[in-house]
Amino acid sequence: MSDKDERAARLAAELRANLRRRKAQARAGAAAADAPAEGNQSSGAHLDTSQA
């Protein structure tokens, strides 16, 4: 294989790995957006911090 061919193959492999990583991040982000955040649940109590 020539240097150009080796470089092209290496870049193609890196692009595929990058695409897999980005897809996994997108899936994780979509799953996190669908699920409610833990600890962000309101108990119904309101803490008034205003100065009266």
Number of C-alpha atoms within 10 A of each C-alpha: 6 7 8 9 10 11 12 12 12 12 12 12 12 12 12 12 12 12 12 12 12 12 12 12 12 12 12 12 11 11 11 11 10 9 8 10 9 6 6 7 8 7 6 6 6 7 6 7 6 5 4 4
